[in-house]
């Protein structure tokens, strides 16, 4: 079980990394478009809405973990621009 669990975590980590690369590429594209249009890059209301949407069915502990994760994701996304 331990070895199988570690293998599955590795597979999940690979999936997360691949999705993160895709997300960051889209963030860069959107950031470029926003810059061309003179739009604000940082929209905290949207960030809050995203976290609320993806945590609406999670318990309080997981909500905290996901919010912490997404705080970092949002920060890194803005640095891509």
ZALOLO-77063 format. One line per field, with one value per atom (N, C-alpha, C): residue in three letters; atom name; x, y, z. Coordinates in steps of 0.05 Angstrom, whole numbers, padded with zeros to 5 digits, always signed. Example, Ala and Ser with C-alpha at 12.3 -4.5 7.8 and 13.67 -1.06 7.14 Angstrom:
REM ZALOLO-77063
rest: [ALA;ALA;ALA;SER;SER;SER];
atom: [N;CA;C;N;CA;C];
c1: [+00264;+00246;+00264;+00257;+00273;+00258];
c2: [-00114;-00090;-00066;-00045;-00021;+00001];
c3: [+00156;+00156;+00156;+00142;+00143;+00157];
END
This chain:
REM ZALOLO-77063
rest: [UNK;UNK;UNK;UNK;UNK;UNK;UNK;UNK;UNK;UNK;UNK;UNK;UNK;UNK;UNK;UNK;UNK;UNK;UNK;UNK;UNK;UNK;UNK;UNK;UNK;UNK;UNK;UNK;UNK;UNK;UNK;UNK;UNK;UNK;UNK;UNK;UNK;UNK;UNK;UNK;UNK;UNK;UNK;UNK;UNK;UNK;UNK;UNK;UNK;UNK;UNK;UNK;UNK;UNK;UNK;UNK;UNK;UNK;UNK;UNK;UNK;UNK;UNK;UNK;UNK;UNK;UNK;UNK;UNK;UNK;UNK;UNK;UNK;UNK;UNK;UNK;UNK;UNK;UNK;UNK;UNK;UNK;UNK;UNK;UNK;UNK;UNK;UNK;UNK;UNK;UNK;UNK;UNK;UNK;UNK;UNK;UNK;UNK;UNK;UNK;UNK;UNK;UNK;UNK;UNK;UNK;UNK;UNK;UNK;UNK;UNK;UNK;UNK;UNK;UNK;UNK;UNK;UNK;UNK;UNK;UNK;UNK;UNK;UNK;UNK;UNK;UNK;UNK;UNK;UNK;UNK;UNK;UNK;UNK;UNK;UNK;UNK;UNK;UNK;UNK;UNK;UNK;UNK;UNK;UNK;UNK;UNK;UNK;UNK;UNK;UNK;UNK;UNK;UNK;UNK;UNK;UNK;UNK;UNK;UNK;UNK;UNK;UNK;UNK;UNK;UNK;UNK;UNK;UNK;UNK;UNK;UNK;UNK;UNK;UNK;UNK;UNK;UNK;UNK;UNK;UNK;UNK;UNK;UNK;UNK;UNK;UNK;UNK;UNK;UNK;UNK;UNK;UNK;UNK;UNK;UNK;UNK;UNK;UNK;UNK;UNK;UNK;UNK;UNK;UNK;UNK;UNK;UNK;UNK;UNK;UNK;UNK;UNK;UNK;UNK;UNK;UNK;UNK;UNK;UNK;UNK;UNK;UNK;UNK;UNK;UNK;UNK;UNK;UNK;UNK;UNK;UNK;UNK;UNK;UNK;UNK;UNK;UNK;UNK;UNK;UNK;UNK;UNK];
atom: [N;CA;C;N;CA;C;N;CA;C;N;CA;C;N;CA;C;N;CA;C;N;CA;C;N;CA;C;N;CA;C;N;CA;C;N;CA;C;N;CA;C;N;CA;C;N;CA;C;N;CA;C;N;CA;C;N;CA;C;N;CA;C;N;CA;C;N;CA;C;N;CA;C;N;CA;C;N;CA;C;N;CA;C;N;CA;C;N;CA;C;N;CA;C;N;CA;C;N;CA;C;N;CA;C;N;CA;C;N;CA;C;N;CA;C;N;CA;C;N;CA;C;N;CA;C;N;CA;C;N;CA;C;N;CA;C;N;CA;C;N;CA;C;N;CA;C;N;CA;C;N;CA;C;N;CA;C;N;CA;C;N;CA;C;N;CA;C;N;CA;C;N;CA;C;N;CA;C;N;CA;C;N;CA;C;N;CA;C;N;CA;C;N;CA;C;N;CA;C;N;CA;C;N;CA;C;N;CA;C;N;CA;C;N;CA;C;N;CA;C;N;CA;C;N;CA;C;N;CA;C;N;CA;C;N;CA;C;N;CA;C;N;CA;C;N;CA;C;N;CA;C;N;CA;C;N;CA;C;N;CA;C;N;CA;C;N;CA;C;N;CA;C;N;CA;C;N;CA;C;N;CA;C];
c1: [+00016;+00000;+00017;+00038;+00055;+00068;+00079;+00092;+00072;+00049;+00028;+00018;+00015;+00007;+00027;+00052;+00073;+00074;+00069;+00068;+00045;+00022;-00002;+00003;+00015;+00022;+00040;+00059;+00077;+00062;+00043;+00026;+00009;-00002;-00018;+00000;+00024;+00042;+00049;+00052;+00057;+00033;+00009;-00015;-00017;-00012;-00013;+00007;+00032;+00052;+00044;+00033;+00025;+00002;-00017;-00039;-00029;-00009;+00002;+00016;+00031;+00045;+00024;+00002;-00019;-00032;-00037;-00049;-00031;-00005;+00014;+00016;+00015;+00016;-00008;-00032;-00056;-00055;-00044;-00041;-00023;-00002;+00016;+00001;-00013;-00029;-00049;-00063;-00084;-00071;-00048;-00034;-00025;-00015;-00007;-00031;-00053;-00077;-00087;-00086;-00094;-00076;-00050;-00031;-00037;-00042;-00049;-00074;-00093;-00118;-00118;-00096;-00094;-00112;-00118;-00135;-00118;-00130;-00116;-00109;-00084;-00075;-00085;-00085;-00093;-00123;-00139;-00167;-00174;-00172;-00175;-00203;-00223;-00250;-00252;-00238;-00239;-00224;-00202;-00187;-00204;-00218;-00235;-00257;-00268;-00290;-00280;-00255;-00244;-00241;-00228;-00224;-00251;-00270;-00297;-00310;-00307;-00319;-00306;-00280;-00267;-00266;-00274;-00274;-00303;-00323;-00350;-00359;-00349;-00357;-00336;-00316;-00294;-00298;-00286;-00287;-00268;-00271;-00255;-00225;-00216;-00187;-00177;-00191;-00183;-00186;-00207;-00210;-00185;-00174;-00150;-00126;-00123;-00101;-00103;-00126;-00130;-00126;-00136;-00132;-00102;-00088;-00059;-00045;-00053;-00041;-00047;-00072;-00080;-00068;-00063;-00049;-00022;-00008;+00017;+00014;-00006;-00012;-00017;-00034;-00041;-00016;+00000;+00024;+00043;+00048;+00066;+00054;+00028;+00016;+00021;+00019;+00024;+00053;+00071;+00099;+00106;+00089;+00093;+00090;+00078;+00071;+00094];
c2: [-00024;+00000;+00025;+00026;+00049;+00056;+00036;+00040;+00048;+00035;+00042;+00071;+00078;+00106;+00126;+00121;+00139;+00141;+00118;+00118;+00136;+00132;+00148;+00178;+00185;+00213;+00224;+00208;+00217;+00222;+00205;+00209;+00234;+00239;+00263;+00287;+00286;+00309;+00315;+00294;+00299;+00313;+00304;+00317;+00346;+00351;+00379;+00396;+00386;+00402;+00408;+00389;+00393;+00414;+00412;+00431;+00459;+00461;+00486;+00500;+00484;+00495;+00507;+00492;+00502;+00528;+00528;+00552;+00576;+00572;+00594;+00605;+00587;+00596;+00614;+00605;+00621;+00648;+00647;+00672;+00692;+00682;+00699;+00712;+00695;+00705;+00726;+00720;+00739;+00765;+00762;+00785;+00803;+00792;+00808;+00823;+00809;+00822;+00844;+00839;+00860;+00884;+00879;+00902;+00918;+00904;+00918;+00935;+00925;+00939;+00959;+00959;+00976;+00968;+00942;+00931;+00924;+00923;+00916;+00887;+00881;+00853;+00840;+00855;+00844;+00850;+00830;+00833;+00815;+00826;+00809;+00798;+00811;+00800;+00774;+00773;+00749;+00726;+00733;+00713;+00701;+00719;+00709;+00692;+00699;+00684;+00656;+00655;+00629;+00611;+00622;+00606;+00597;+00615;+00608;+00586;+00588;+00567;+00540;+00539;+00513;+00501;+00517;+00507;+00504;+00511;+00511;+00485;+00463;+00437;+00423;+00439;+00428;+00435;+00419;+00425;+00449;+00460;+00484;+00480;+00457;+00451;+00453;+00439;+00439;+00467;+00481;+00509;+00525;+00523;+00538;+00529;+00503;+00493;+00503;+00501;+00510;+00540;+00555;+00584;+00591;+00578;+00582;+00575;+00553;+00544;+00565;+00574;+00592;+00620;+00628;+00653;+00653;+00630;+00627;+00626;+00611;+00609;+00636;+00652;+00679;+00696;+00696;+00712;+00705;+00679;+00670;+00677;+00675;+00682;+00711;+00728;+00757;+00763;+00747;+00750;+00742;+00726;+00717;+00739;+00760;+00781;+00800];
c3: [+00000;+00000;+00000;+00016;+00018;-00009;-00022;-00048;-00069;-00069;-00088;-00083;-00058;-00051;-00061;-00057;-00066;-00097;-00110;-00139;-00149;-00136;-00144;-00139;-00116;-00111;-00132;-00141;-00163;-00188;-00194;-00218;-00216;-00193;-00188;-00191;-00179;-00181;-00211;-00227;-00256;-00268;-00261;-00272;-00264;-00238;-00228;-00243;-00246;-00260;-00289;-00302;-00330;-00332;-00314;-00313;-00306;-00288;-00279;-00303;-00319;-00342;-00362;-00366;-00384;-00373;-00346;-00334;-00337;-00332;-00333;-00362;-00382;-00409;-00416;-00407;-00411;-00396;-00372;-00357;-00372;-00383;-00398;-00422;-00437;-00460;-00452;-00431;-00421;-00411;-00397;-00387;-00409;-00431;-00454;-00465;-00469;-00479;-00461;-00434;-00416;-00417;-00420;-00423;-00448;-00470;-00495;-00493;-00477;-00473;-00450;-00435;-00412;-00389;-00388;-00367;-00342;-00319;-00295;-00295;-00287;-00286;-00260;-00239;-00213;-00208;-00208;-00202;-00179;-00155;-00131;-00128;-00139;-00138;-00153;-00176;-00192;-00177;-00165;-00150;-00127;-00113;-00091;-00102;-00125;-00137;-00146;-00156;-00164;-00139;-00118;-00094;-00082;-00082;-00071;-00088;-00114;-00132;-00128;-00126;-00125;-00097;-00077;-00049;-00038;-00053;-00043;-00031;-00041;-00031;-00013;-00005;+00012;+00041;+00059;+00087;+00093;+00117;+00124;+00122;+00130;+00129;+00100;+00082;+00054;+00041;+00050;+00040;+00046;+00070;+00078;+00060;+00057;+00041;+00012;+00001;-00027;-00030;-00011;-00012;-00011;+00006;+00008;-00018;-00030;-00055;-00077;-00078;-00099;-00095;-00070;-00066;-00080;-00078;-00092;-00122;-00131;-00160;-00171;-00158;-00168;-00168;-00147;-00146;-00169;-00173;-00195;-00222;-00225;-00251;-00258;-00239;-00244;-00251;-00241;-00247;-00276;-00288;-00316;-00336;-00329;-00348;-00351];
END
